[in-house]
Amino acid sequence: MADTRLIHGRYRLLDLIGRGGMGEVWQAHDESLDRRVAVKCLKPLGQRNDQAISDILRERFRREARVAASLQHHGVTVVHDFGEHEGVLYLVMEFLEGRNLSQILDDNEPHPLTVPEIVDIAEQVADALAYTHEQGIIHRDLKPANIMRLTDGTVKICDFGIARLGHDIGFTSRLTGTGVAMGTPHYMSPEQISGGHIDHRSDLYSLGCVLYEMTTGVPPFDLGDTWAILVGHRDTPPDPPRAHRADFPGAFDRIILDLLAKTPEGRPTDARELRHRIAAARSASEASAAPSASAAPAAHPVSPASGQDQPLPTWTHAMTAGHKAVGACALGIPLPDFTSGLTGAWTTTPANQRGSLATVPPRPDRPTPPPDALAVLTSRHNTGLSLARLGRWDEAGEVHRAVLAEREHLLGPGHPDTLTSRYEVGFTLSRTGRALDALEAFGRVAEGRARSLGPDHPDTLAARQEAAYVLGRLGRHFEAHEVYATVLASRERTMGPEHPDTLRCRHNLAFNLSRLGRLEDSHRMAGEVATARARVLGPAHPDTLVTRYEVAYALGQLGRWTEALGTYQEVAAARAHSLGPDHPDTLAARYEVGISLGRLGRSAEALQVYGALVGDRTRVHGPEDPETLRARHGLGVNLGRLARWEEAVVEARDVCAIRERVLGPLHPDTLVSRREVAVGLGWLGRWADALTVYRQVAEARERVLGADHPDALASRNDEAHCLEQLGRGAEAVELYRRVAALRQQSGAGPR
């Protein structure tokens, strides 16, 4: 296709950015939505090609489009559209700014990647595979060229060109029966090579090959002879990565070798299990190991003779090793274009949409910094964003503070890049509980951006909105309200009332209204935002559903639990359809359905909801994830409401023990579970045991929150009630009096 050719009057092809065996990838402009996209075009086959092969390739391409378009996960390339134009099939995808692992490995020769880079990529790929496998989809050609690392550190799997639905065996059989090679020799599983049954564990083997190459610099069987490579996969145990790289942690060495097991049964059960193993190994490694460089290993020989007596399938005979990781996903490396985003209790902006890496030159009175130094700082900035996306806020904060100091020195305090770093510092401070420091950082960013960009610039407003969010976290809701209101007025004036950023600000303002006790106003505004978002973004858009979720929350606060239940159920169903049944937002809505059922006295139904939710949370996130434990807590509460107190106490004790181990003995959730144990003991008539537990909770809350905190006072009231039940009335009266005096001193009203 020629440069600037227009497809279907909408997609204008601009630059050829990748070419593979199946077709070409172009950078293009979507003229309908004014955005950059990547367009993959199937190569025209011409008259000389066999029509059967042509039909098969067309069928495969159409299947790729349908399969890929069904995937909605941050670790999988988003497919926007597909069709046929002048006899050429095309697929329209999101434009990815970054490089594939094949390019990264080539650029990094002769040195393999660092351990932190390997672990970060492995965790993200495992997350994406867990999602696709749960949709019944197998990639079947996972290799470095099909794994993109974006400029912000995000990793995406792309090119589901030979993916298939797990149950659709017939389609794959037709493809392989033609002699069209499925997969790439360096990364094919033994069962793929032998033509046996393929399931999700084949992708895990391929991932093991990729991780091996990232670790050592070469794939596990790196020979020029295709036959030897295939036989090596099928029959020869790989050398441990540590044999080539002594600094590689033993736990990760074991993970890679398990992934490379010859039989699927020897590998991890699924990608979720793999993800948990990687996380555990990372935690252990961070506690004991220091990073070090390693030399590139030499390829180890594999004897092709070991498998000569077992002929490989005939379709492998025409395969060539070629370049071990070349593919059609090299989407170029455009300059970073980070857009400003918003966060907060009502916002779900990803890390790669925060900040604004400007390209404004330094002031004339300041020496021009060396380009290499600026490039290093940009790379370190992106590392900080990646750490934040992984929830490693303390480490992200350290990186951003270091980059901030150097940018301030090289570029000046008012340079856009310096302000971007300060913005990210504020963000990490907010997420690590240092709200006052975060407020100061966002204030300085807002002032600097107002001077250099103007008071109504989106980046200026983003910083002010973050400051409002932090004010809310500090309980200064009146001040937060004033900032939100002024930011909203500016957004409406400069962007219009229905711009997505304007609606996000109104969303946050509605949330803050509920914190001011203005529940009716909060409910009204949230409803208006939900209606507007449905009109602008669509009724199933995640932002629309977030606002509808908050409408339901406001209804619950107003005691309108029947309406709240119906809204939560609608949100849960919509999220399951658009985001997937295991998406965290879907599971959160299901949790609120259980809360609403409990509030309506429908505890038997709530118990069913929580039982199913516990199973799904355990499968998706693990048995010790805080959200899994929240669901178990809800299950225990409803067991009590059904007077199944023996079971309720057992559940509460188990949850309390896990929370104490995972979160700590003084964590609020741990103390809530401990109190639930005491509640159950009381209902069982074991008041002396209940008294002991209530006192433990009260003492812990006083130590953490202070003696006059409402939660600490409530715990002392619980203790006094136990004393009454035990016939120790005088002690109970004295404790009630002490609680009343503390409430009066602190100005707290009755509970």
N, C-alpha and C positions, 0 to 999 in steps of 0.2 A: 504494500500500500504506500502511496506516495506521501511525502511530507505535506502536512496541513490538510490532508483529505478529510472530508466531513462524512461521518457515518450516521445514517438515519437522520440527517439534519441536526444532530445534537453533539456528537463526540468528535472534536477536531484533533486529529493525530498531529503531534508536534515533533517529538524526538524518539528515535528507536533506542531503547535502553536495555534490551535483552533479547537473546535469540536462543532457542533450544530446538530439540528434535521435533517437537510438535508444532512450534509456531514462533511468533514474535511478540514482544511486549513493547508497547509504546507509552510514552508520557503523552497525555491528551488533556484537552480542556472540555469539561461538560458545560456546554453553553446554556443549557436550561437552568442549571443550579449554580453556575459560575464557580466551579471548583476544579482542582486538578484531580485527575484520575489516571489509573493505569489500564490500558486496553490490551488484552491478549487476543491475538488473531491466529486462527488455525491456518497453517500454510496451505495455499491452493495446491491440489494434488496433480492437476493436469490430466490430459487424455491418456498418457501412457501408463498410468497407475491402474492396478486391478480394482474394479468397482467394488468387490467385496471388502478389500482393505479400506477403500474410501468410506464405505458405509460404516465400517467398524469404527474408524477414527471419528467420524461425525457423531456416531452414537456415544462414543466415549466422551467427546467434548460436551455434548448436551448433558450427559450424566454428571460431568464435572460441574457444570453450571448449577444444576438443580441441587446437587449435594452441597456444594460450597455455599450457595445462597441460603441454605437452611442453617448454617453455622453462625452463631452469634456469641462470640467469645473474644476477649481482648487479646488472646494469644493466637488467633486465627485470622488470616486476611479476610476482610469484609468484601463480599461480592455485591455490587449494586445492581447490575443489569446483565442481560445476555441476549443474543439474537443472531441473525444472519443478514449480511449486507452484500449484495452483488456476488452471491455464492460463497462468501467468506464468513465463517462462524467467528463470533467475537464474544469476549467476556470482559465486563467492566468491573474493575476492582478499585479499592482505596489505593491512593498513591502512598508508597512507603518510602520514608526518608531514612536511608541507612545502607548497610551492606549485608550481603548474605555471609554465612560462616565460611563458605568456600573462599570468598574474597578476603575475609579477615585472616584466615589461615595462610593464604598465599602471601599476603602482605606481611605476616608475622614470621615467615620463614627466616631462619631455621629454628626459631624458638616456638615451643607450644604456648598455649594460653596460660595465664596464672590460675591458681586454684580458685580464688574468689570469682573470677570470670567464668570458669567452668561450672562452678556450683550454681551461680546465678542463672546461667543459661539452662542448665539441667533442670532446675526447679521450675522455670517458666515453661519449658517444653513439656515437662511432666504434667503441669497444670492443664495445658492446652490438649494434650493427648487424653487426659482423664475425661475432659469434656467431650471430645469427639468420639471416644470409644463408648461413652455412656449414651451417645446418640446412635450407636450402632454403626459407626463409620470408621473404617480402617484406611490409613493413608497409603500404605504399601510401597511408598518410594521416599521414605524419610532419609535425607542426606543433607550435608552442609549447604548445598545450593538451594535447598527448600526451606531453610531456616534463616529468617531475617533478624538482624539486631538493629533496631532503629536508633536514631541519634540520641534519643532520651534513655536508651538502655532497654526499652521494651523488646521482647523477643516474640516473633510471630512465625507460625508455620504457614507456608503458602504452597500453592500448586497441588491441589487435590485432584490432579488430572487423571490419576488412576486409582483414586479412592473408590470404595464401593460400599454399599450397604452390607452389613455383616451377614444378612440372611440371603442376599441375592447371589447365590453361587453360580447359577446358570449363566448370568451375564459375563462373569469373569471367565468362566470356562470357554465361552465363545471367543473371548479376546485372546486368551493364551493359546487356544487351538489353532490360531492363524499363523503362529510363528512370530507375532509381535512381542518383543521382549517386555516383560513386566518387571520393573525394578532396575536398580543399578548394582553391578556386581560387587563393588566394595562394601555395600551396606545391606545385602540381601540375607534374609534369615535362612537357616538350613531347610526349613519346611517350604519356603518359597522356592529354593533351588531344586528341591526334590519333587516339586509339584504336588505337595501334600495339602492338607487342610490348613487354611490361614485364618488366624483370629488376631485379636488386639495385641497378643504377645509377640507377634512378628514385628510390629512397630517398635516394641520395647527392645528387641534385638537390634534393630536398625539404629535406635537411639544409642544403644551401647557402643555400636561401631563409631558413631559420631563422637561420643564422649571420649572414646579411646583415642581417636585422632586429635581431638582438642587437647588431650592430656600429653600425648607422646609426640605429636607432629605427623604421625602416619596412621592409616587405618590398621586394623588388626592383621589383615592379610594384604600387604601392599606389593603385589607382583604384577609385572606387565602382562603375564600370560593369564587370560581370562579363566582357562580351565583350572589352573593352579589356585586362583583366587576362590573359585566356587568350591573346589574340593577342600580348601582350607576352612571355609565357613562350615562345611558339612562334617568334616572328619578330624580337624586338627585343633587341639586346645590352644587358645591364644596365650602368649606370654603375659604375665601380669603387668599392668602399666608401671608398677614400681620397679620392675626389672630394668626399665628404661629411664626411670625418673625417681630417684631416691627420696626426693622431698615430698612426693605425693602421699597424702594421708592414707593410712591403711583402710579406714572405713570406706572411703570412696573407691579405693582399689577393689574392695570386695563387692561393692555395688556394681561396678562396671563388669567384673567377671561374672556376677550373677546374671546380669542382662545378656551376656554372651553365652549363656548356657545353650548347649546343642538342642535340648528339648524344651518346648514351651513350659513344661511343668517345673523345670529347674529355675525359671526366671521369676521375678516378682509377680504376684497374682494379678495386679493391674497397676495403672499409672498412679492411682491414689496411694497405694502402698509404697510405690517408688518415691513419690513426693515426700511422704512422711519419713522414709529412711534417709533421704537426702537432707531433710531439715535436721534430723537427729544427728547425722554425721557432721553437718555444718556446725551445730552448736558445740559438739564435742571438740571439733577441730579448732574453732575459734578460742576455746578455753585453753588449748594446750599447744597449738602449732603456730609458728611464725612463717609468713610467706617468704619464699626464696626462689631465685631463678633456677632454671634447669637447662641443661644442654639438650639439644635435639637428639633423639635416639636414631639409631640406624634401623632400617627395615629388617625384620627377622625372616629367615628363609622358611618356606613351606615346601615340602616335597610333594609334587603332584602325583608321584607314584602311589602315594598312600591310598588314593581312591580310584586307581585305574580299573580295578576289578568291579567297580560299581558305576556303570555308565550314568552320566547325567542326562536329564531330559533333552530331547532333540532340539527343543526351542532355545537351549542355551548355546548351541554350537555357533550360531552367527553373532553372538555377543562379543563385543570388544571392550577391553578395560577402559580405554579412552582416558580422559582426565577424570580423576576420581570424584570431583565434586562440581562439575559444570552443570548449570541449569538455566532456566529462563526467568529466574527471579532476581537477576541483578538489576534493580530498579534505579541505579544511579545514586549519586550522593549530592543532592541539592543542598544549598546552604540551609542551616536550621531556620525554622520559622515558627517559633513557639508563640502561641497566642495566650493572652491573659485570661485567666479563669477565676472562678469564685469557689469558695468552700464554705462549710458550715454544717450545722445539724440538719439542714434541709437540702444540702447540695452534695452531689457525687462527682465533682469534676476530677478526672484522672490527673495524675502527676504530669503527664506529658502535655497537658493543656494549661499548665501554670507557668508563670514567668514570661519574660519577653527578652530573648537574647538579641539585643539591638546590634546594629552594625554601624552606629554613629561613630565617626572618628573622634579621637580625643581632642581636648581644647588646644588651640594654637599655642598657648603658653606652656604646654606640657609636652615633653619629648615624646615622639611617636614610639610606642612600645614595639618591641620585636614581634613580628607575626607569630613566630614559634611560641613565644610566651603566651600570647593571647589564645592560641590554639590549645595549649596545654590547659589553660584555665577553663576554656569551654568544655574540654573533655572532663575535667574534674567536676565542673558544674553538673554535667550530665550524669556523672557517677553519683553525685548527691541526690539527683532526682530519682535515679534507680533505687538507691537505698531507701528513700522515702516511700517509693511505690511498694517496696517490700515490707513497709512498716518498721524499718530499722531507723527510727527517728533520731536517736542519740547519735548514731554514726553519721547520718545525713547532716545533722546540725554541725558536727565537727568539720565535715568537708565544706559545707557552705560558709562557715565562719572563716575558714582558711582562705577560700577563694575570695570572699568579701575583702579581707585584709589586703590581699595582693592586688585585686582590681582597684580598690580605693587608692593604693599607692601608685599604680601604673596609669590609671585613667581619671582619677579624681572622684570625690564623693558624690558628685551630681551626675556622673555618666550613667546612661540607661543600664549598662551591664552591671555597674556597681549597685544600682538600685534594685536590679533584678536579684542579685545575690542577697541583698539585705531583706528583700521580700521573702525569699526562701528561708533565710535564717529565722524570720518572724514566724513563718509557717511551722518550722520544726520546733521552735520554742512553744508555740501554742499546743502542739501535739504532745509535748513532753511535760505539760503541766506548769510551764513558766509563763503564765498569762500576762503578768505585768511587763515582763521583758518583751514579750511578743507585741503587746500594745505599743510600747515605745518604738519598736522596730517598724511596725506598720505606720505609725505616725510620721516617722522620719521619711519613709518611702513616699507616703502621700504628699508630704511637703515638697520633697525633691522633685517628684513627678509633676506636681502642680506648677512648679517654677519652670521646668524644662519642657513639659508637654502640654501644660494647660490644665485648669481645674476640672474641665469636663472630658478630658481624655479617658478612654476606657481603662487604661492602666492605672491612672490616678484614682478613678472610681473603684477599681478592684481593690486597691490598697485600703481605701477608706471603708469599704464594705468588710474587709477582713478585720479592720479595727473594731467595727460594730459587732462583729461576731465575738471577738475576744471580750468586749465590754459585757456582752450577754453572759459569757462564761464566768465573768467575775461577779455576776449578779447585779451589774449596773445597767438594768434594763431600760431605765428612763433615758440614760445617755445613749444607749444603743439605739433606742427608738428614734431619737433626734438625728443620729447619723444616718440610719437607714432611710428616714424620711427625706433628708436632703439629697442623698445619693439617688433615691428613686426619682425625685423631681428632676435632677439633672439627666438621668437616663431617659425619662419620658420626653424631656425637651430635645435631647440630642439624637436619640435613637428611635423614639416612638414608643407608644404604650404597649405594643405587642412584640417588641424585639425580645429574643430569648433572654438576654442579660437583664432587661427591664423586668421581665416576668420572674427571673430568679431573685431579683432584689425584692419584689413584692412578696414572693414566697417567704423569704427570710424575715421580712417585716411582719407578715402574718404570724410566723412562728414566735417572734418576739412579743407580739400582742398577747399571746396566750400566757407568756411568762409574766406579763403585767396584770394578769387576771382578767383581761378583756376577752373573755372566751367567745362571746357572740361576735365581736368584731373580728377576732381571729378566724372563726368559722366562716364568716361572710367573705373575708378577703381570700382565704384559701380556696373557697368555692369558685370565686371569680377567676383566680389564677388557674385553677384546674380547667375551667371552661375555656379560657383563652389558650392555654397550652394544648388542649385537645384540638382547638381550631387551627393553631399555628403549626404544631408539631405532629399532631395526630393523637387519637385516643389511646393508642397502645405504646406511645413513646415513653421511655423510662422516666423522663422529667414529669410528664403528665401523671404517671402513676405515683411518683413520689409525692406530688401535691395531693392527689386523691387519698393517699395514705394518711397525710396530715389532716385532711378533712375528716377522715374517720377518727383520728386521734382527738380532734376537737369535739366531735360528737360524743365520744366517750367521756371526755372531761365535763361535758354538759349533762351527762347522765342519760344520753339518748343512745343506749347500748344496742337496741334493735337496729337502728339505722347504721350505727358504727359497724356492727357485725356484717350487715349486708354489703357495706362499702369495702370492708377488709376482704370479704370473700370475692368480690368482683376484682379487686386489685390482685389478689393471690392468683386467680384464674388467668388474668391478663398477663401477669408476669411469667407464669408458667408457660404460657403460649409464646410470648415474645422473647423472654430471656432464658427459658428452660426451667424445668421443675427443680433443679438443684442449685439454681442461682441464689446467692445470699439474700437478695431482695425478695425473691419468691418465698424463701423459708422464713424471713422476717415477717412477711404478711401472714403466713400460716400461723406463726406464733401469736400474733395479735388476734387472729380468729379464735384461738384457744382462750385468750384472756377475755374476749367478749362473751364467749359461751359461758365461761365461769361466772362472769358478772351477772349474766341473765339467769343463773341458777341451773344451767343445763350442763352440769358437771360430768354426766356420763358421756355426752358428746365431746366435751372438752378433753376428757380422758382419752378418747379415741384419737382426737387430733394430735394431742401431745405424744401419744404412743407412736403414731406414725412419724411424727416430726423427729422424735428421738432416734428412731431407726435411720431416717434419712440424714440427719445431722451426723450421726456416728459414721455412716458410710462415706459421706462427703468430706467431713472435716476431722473425723477421729473422735474417740470417746472422751477425750480430755479437753476438747476445744471449749472455750467459755460459752459459746452459743449452744453447744450440745448440752452443757450443764444447765443452762437457763431453761432449756426445754424439759430436762429431767426435773428441775425444780418445779416447773408448772405442773408436770405430771404428779409429783408428790403432793402438791397443794390440793389438787382435785381428788386424789385418793382420800385425803382427809375430809374434804367436803362430802364425800360419799360414805363417811364414817368407817373407812377402811384404815384405821389408825395404825395398826401393826405394820401394814405395808408402807404406810406413809412415813413412819419413823425410820424403817429400814432404808427407804429411798433417800430421805433427808440426810441420814448419817453418811450414806455412801457418797452423795453429792458433796457434802461438807468436807469429807476426807479428801476427795479429789481436788476440790477448790483450795483447801489448805495447802496441798502439795504444789498445785500449779500456780495459784494466785498469791498465796501467803496467808498466814493465820489472821492477819488484821485487815484483809481486803473486805470492802463492804459486802461483796457477794458471799464470801465465806461466812461472815457474821449473820447475814440473812438466812443462810442454810442452817447455821447453828441455832438460830432462834426457832426455825421451823421444827427442829428436833425437839426443842423445849415445848413448843405448842402441842406436838403429838404426845409427848410424855404426860402433859397435863390432862389431855383428853382421855388418856388411858388410866388416869387416877394416880400416876406416879409423881406426885407433887414434889417430893423431896428431890428426886432426880431432876425434875424440871427446874427447881429452884437453883440447883448447882449450875445448870447450863445458862439460865437467864442471867445469873451473876457474872458468868464468864463473858457473856455478850456485853453486859453493861460496863464492866471494867475495861474491856477492849475498846468500846466506843468512847468512853471517857478519856482513855489514853490517846486515842487518835483524834477525836473531834472536840474534846473538852467536855467538862461536866454539865455545862448549860446548853449543849447542842440538843435540838429536838429529838434526834434519834437516841442519844444517851438518856435523856429524860424518859422517853418511851420505854426503854429497857428497864429503868428503875421502877417504873410503874408496873411492868410485867413481874418484876421481882416482888413488889409489894402485894400484888394479887396472889402470888404463890404463898406468901407468908399468911395471908388471910385463909387460904384453903387448908393450910397446915395448922390452923388454930392459933397462930402467933399474931393476934390482932394488934397488940401494943407496938410490936416492931413494924407491922404494916402501916399503922397510923403515923408513926414517926417518919417512915420513909416517904409516905404520901406528902407529909408536911414539908420535908426537905425538897422534894420535887417541885412543889408549889412555890416555895421561896425562890428556888433557882429560876423558875419560869418568870416570876415577877421581876427578878433582878435583870434578866436578859430581855424582858419585854416580849417574850414568846407567849402566844395565846394558848388556850387549851388544845390538846391534841384531838 
